[in-house]
Amino acid sequence: MKIEICADYGQVCVFDPGLNDPFNDWDDIHVKQGFAWRPGSVSFSVPLSGYWDFNIEINSSFDRENGEYIRGISVPFIIQENQVEIGGVISSEVYGIETGTYELLFVIHNMESEEGQPEGSLYFLKREGVTPAEVFRKDSELTPQEELKMTALPAL
């Protein structure tokens, strides 16, 4: 499924629709690693604010080694009540995805698609257990520490 996301404040957000205060507060470490995560909510940084085309892929495969993309991040994500909310800070939409534990991949493919907008993907890969977070492809904006920070506070 292809959706358009307004990445206001330079971020794409994925969160549990029932979560109070779903957006995350960023610190310097989060900025360097490209994401701010806490249970039920993750925000990924994007190089450009504005409209992005995003492909939402559920249980499809992704080749980390041979894919043509400029940024790749993996985080654990648990979906409850068969739904997840995706978007930016100002607007987002709820999508139906089966309840379960997922490895969520955030991928930036290019900075301009055929439609003229930057393009990325979110891959929801169902897993038996929680997978560790990983920055598996860095662009020039990311300088993560060896141990990724997996605690964020809600943005109030």
N, C-alpha and C positions, 0 to 999 in steps of 0.2 A: 504494500500500500504506500502511495506517495502522498505526503502532506506538506503544507507550507507552514513554516514556523517563523514567527517574528522573534528573533533572538535579541530582544531588548536587553540593555545592560550587558551585552556581549556574552550571553549565556543561553543554553538550552537546558530545560528542566524536565526531569522525569520524577514523578512522585505518586504516592498513594493518595487518591482523591479524598479520603477521609482524614488525612493528616492535618491537624491544626498547624498553622504557620509552616507551610510546605517548603518555602524557599530558604536557602542556606546563606549564612554569613561567611564571607571569604576572608582568609588571612593570607599573608605572604606565601606561606607554604602551599596553600591551596592553589594560588595563582600559578606558582612554579610547576605544579604537577598537572594543572589543567582541569581539575575537578574538585568539588566540595561534596563529601558524602556523609550521610548518617542513615540509620535504618529508616527505610521508607521514602527517602529523598536523595536525589543526586542532581547536581548542577554541573554542566560541562561548559568550559569556556570555548568561545569561538573567536577567530581572529577579527571578524567584522560584525558589528551590530547591524541589524536589519533583517530582511527576509531571506530565508534559506529554504531550499527544497530538501526534504528528508525522506528517505525510504525507510519504512518500518518493516523489518523482517522478523518473522517468528519461526523459530526452530529450523531455519535454513542454515546452510554452511557458509563459513567465511574463511578464506585462505589468507592467514596473516603473513605468510612468507611471500606470496606472489601477487598479492593484491596491489593495485595501483591506487594508493591513497597517501595523504600527507600527515595524518594524525590518527592514532588508534589508542583507545583506552578501554580497559575491561574492569568492571566492578560487579560485585554481587548485588542482586536485587530480588526481593521477595514481593510477589504480587498476591494481594489478598482480595477476596470477593470478586474475582474475575474482571478486574479493571485497573487501569493505570492512567494517569493524567500526564500529558506531554505538551510542552509549549515553552513560552517565555514568561516573564514576570507579569506582563500586562494581559496576555491572553493565552489560554490553553484549552485543550479539549480532552475529554475522557474517551478512552478506547477499551474495547473488550479484549482481554488477553487472559487465558486460562490461569487460575490460581496456581502458584507453585514457586519454586526457587529457580532463579535464572542467573545466567552469566549475561550481563548487559554490556554489549560492545558499542562504543561510540566511535564513529569513523568519519573523518572529513576526507572526501574524495578529491574535491577541487574547489577552487575559489570562484569558478564561474561555470555554470551548467549551460546546456543548450538554450535554456530559457533566459540566460543571463544572470541567474542568481547563483550564489555558492551552493554546493551540494554535499550532503552527508547521509549517513545511515545510522539507524539504531537497530541492533540485532539482539533479540531476546532469545537466548539459547537455554532451553530447560535443562536443569542439572539435578542430580540426586542430592548433592550437598552444596555447601557454600564454596564458591571459588574465590581465590585471592584476587585483590585488585592488582592491575598491572598497566603501566604505560608501555605498550608494545611497539609504538612508532611515535617518535618525537619529531616535531618540527622545530624551527629556530626559536619559537616563543616558549617552549617547555624546557625546564631544567629541574626535573624532579629529584628529590632525595632518594637514596637507595630504599629506605623504608617509607612507604607512602602513608600519608596522614589520613586515617579513616575515622576522624571525628570532626564534625562541623556543628555549629550552633545554628538554631533557627534565626533567620533574619526577621527582626521585629519592626 
